[in-house]
Amino acid sequence: MRRFRTFALAAVVALMSAASFNATASWQGTWLYYDDEGVLVGSWTAGCREMDGRWGVETSNKVFVQGCRASS
């Protein structure tokens, strides 16, 4: 019985750690905004500290790229 409790506790801690990591990582990234012709017209980077920022125009035609990386 004691082994089961130890295993159960370890499993709960592992799941909480994984959930915390996923929650943190899921909001880091960049929205890329395109016009009707598919031309990039703006972006918004969030959760990436010194790389955070906005430029251009927000449109409804957008794509989310997850993770922090330098823009090319």
PEPEKA-V987463 format. One record per residue. RES is the residue in one small letter. SS is DSSP state (h for helix, s for strand, l for the rest). PSI is psi in whole degrees, 0 to 359 (NA if undefined). Layout:
RES,SS,PSI + RES,SS,PSI
This chain:
m,l,323 + r,h,322 + r,h,319 + f,h,317 + r,h,318 + t,h,315 + f,h,315 + a,h,318 + l,h,317 + a,h,320 + a,h,318 + v,h,316 + v,h,318 + a,h,317 + l,h,320 + m,h,320 + s,h,316 + a,h,317 + a,h,320 + s,h,317 + f,h,315 + n,h,321 + a,h,321 + t,h,315 + a,h,334 + s,h,337 + w,l,3 + q,l,126 + g,s,194 + t,s,132 + w,s,128 + l,s,127 + y,s,132 + y,s,151 + d,l,184 + d,l,338 + e,l,0 + g,l,14 + v,l,132 + l,s,122 + v,s,357 + g,s,168 + s,s,161 + w,s,114 + t,s,133 + a,s,146 + g,l,11 + c,l,24 + r,h,251 + e,h,344 + m,h,356 + d,l,144 + g,s,172 + r,s,153 + w,s,157 + g,s,210 + v,l,139 + e,l,131 + t,l,170 + s,l,345 + n,l,94 + k,s,158 + v,s,138 + f,s,129 + v,s,117 + q,s,148 + g,l,161 + c,l,126 + r,l,154 + a,l,142 + s,l,149 + s,l,NA
